[in-house]
Amino acid sequence: MPVPASSPAPDTGEPGWIMFGEMAEQPEVLRRVLDEAAPQVRRTARRIADRRPRFVLLSARGTSDHAALYAKYLIEVELGLPCGLTSMSTVTAYGASPRLADVLLISVSQSGGSPDLVATTRAAREAGAITLAVTNNPDSPLAEVAEFHLDMLAGPEKALPATKTYTAELLVLYLFVRGLRGDAGAADALPDLAREVLDRSAEVSALAGRYRFAERMVLTSRGYGYPTAKEAALKLMETSYIPALAYSGADLLHGPLAMVDNISPVIAIVPEGPGGRALQPVLDRLRGRGADLVVVGPRVHVRAASGGFVLPTRELPEALQPILEILPLQRLAYEVAVARGQDPDAPRALAKVTKTR
């Protein structure tokens, strides 16, 4: 059965034209990170590794929070270091005084402008932490207050939904963690693979039709794929206003599975590796409930679902697959939003820089 033609690129000024263009830039951004940012990332990683942090904390909001969650998996799996996500209000609202000697705090933010991130990073540095900011703005308040800074080099991002800055964050964090290990990782194939995935937009357009009238959606994964599920849910909610709930596959089985039925759309992100194997019992349960199941992942799982998008996962380690996994899901959010008459460039009630305290 032939794949329907993809939606044409929007003209300048049409709904979603900025987001569309920024999604298309991602292979170029990934190549720029590898060619231009990677040397600085490695030098910074060596300097921090020499100080032997005993614990890592991650601080972020929104899309960057999902990048931080990805880094948490990297740090715990690749380095064996304990790692946690900060609760910034403990400092900004409650005035707590943390004791952070020998702790590495990584603050992740596209803009570097949120006051709570800046305040938490400043407090951590004063409390003895090694502080690292990862931003798309080297002149930002967050970059200024942190001891170390990494520029993700994504270029200006004007659409409200973050796309190219998210994948740039993931790659910078991957390179940094591998740098702490003392090696460069295996990311050279990423830009070409990303281009290959983005060129298959007709497949995403075909999937988007089934969600145009969805009242809610569930997204699930495990391991490195779980941050992808959370980021994809956020993209769907902020662009098309569909309530989209993201669960770890393990958590889904602990109760929320009861709301899934044969009219409930479910998207499962299935990594090629231990995370995908851990998700297999969840996929079996979802199929048993007759869920409208779409899989993003290896061919064998897509064939066993009611639809999906096959990723070229075998060419990448599982730790890098999230950078590809999110690409068709970003496009899906764009397609669904436009089909529902929304403008994904400018979701209602949102601002590009959200200044939480």
C-alpha positions, 0 to 999 in steps of 0.5 A: 500500500503506497504511503500518502504524500507528506504535507507540503512545507508551509509558506512563510507566515502560515501556521507552523512555518517557523517550527517546520523550518527549525525541525529541518535544521536539526541535522545541521545543528547536530553536525555543528555540535560534533564539529564545533562544540565537541572540543570544548565539551571534552576540555570541560569534561576533563577539568571536571573529571579531575575534581572527582565529583561524588554525586550529580544534581540536574536542574532544569524546567520544561523541555530541558527537564526532559534533557536532564532526565536523559542525562540522569540515565547517562550518568547513572548507567555510564558513570555509576554515579548517584544522580538526582533532579533538583527541587528548585523551590527548596532554595527559591521558596523555602530558603534551604541552604544545601551542603554540596561540597564535591557535588556536580550541579548541571543546569540545563536551559535553552535561554539561560534566563529563568530566575529559579535556575539562576538562583539555584545555580548560584546557591549551589556554587556558594555551597561548594558545588561544581556548577555547569550550565548548558545553554543556547545563550553564552551571554545568559544570566545562567551562563554567567553565574555557573563556573563552567558553561557549554554552548549547544550552538543550536542558533536562534530558536523562534518557535515556542516549541523547542525542537532543535535546542532539545536534540542539541541538548541531548547530544551535548550532554551525551558528549559531556558524559562520555568526556567524563569517562575519557572517550568521545562516544560514537555519535558521528553517524547522527546527522546523516541518520537524522536527515534520513528520519526527517526525509520520511515525513510522509510516514508521519503525515499518515500517522497524524490522521489518526490523532486529529480528533483524539481526546487524550493520548498515552505515551510510554517507554522505559530507560533512555526512551522515557525522556522521549515519551515525556518530551513528545507528550509535552510537544503534543500538549503545547501545540495541539492542546491534546491531554497527553500523559507520559508514563514509564512502562513500569509505572503504567502497569501500576495503575494507569493501565486501567484507563487504556481501552480499544479507543485509547491512542497509545504511543510506545517508544521502544529503544533497541537495547535493554530499555526496549526489552524491559518494555516488552511486557508492557507492549504485551499488556497493551495489545491484550487490552486492544489498545490503539498502539503505535510504536516508534522503534525497531521494525519487529515491534512496529510490525506487532503494533497497529502502526508505527515508525521504524527507526534506524536504531541498530546503527546507534548505541541505545544511549544515542537513540533518543536523538532520533526517537524524538524527530518523528514525534516532533513532526507528529505534534506539528502535523496534528496541531495544523490539522486541528487548526492550531498554530504550533509556532505560537501556542496560546498562553505561552512565552519563549522564555518562562521566568519561574521563581 
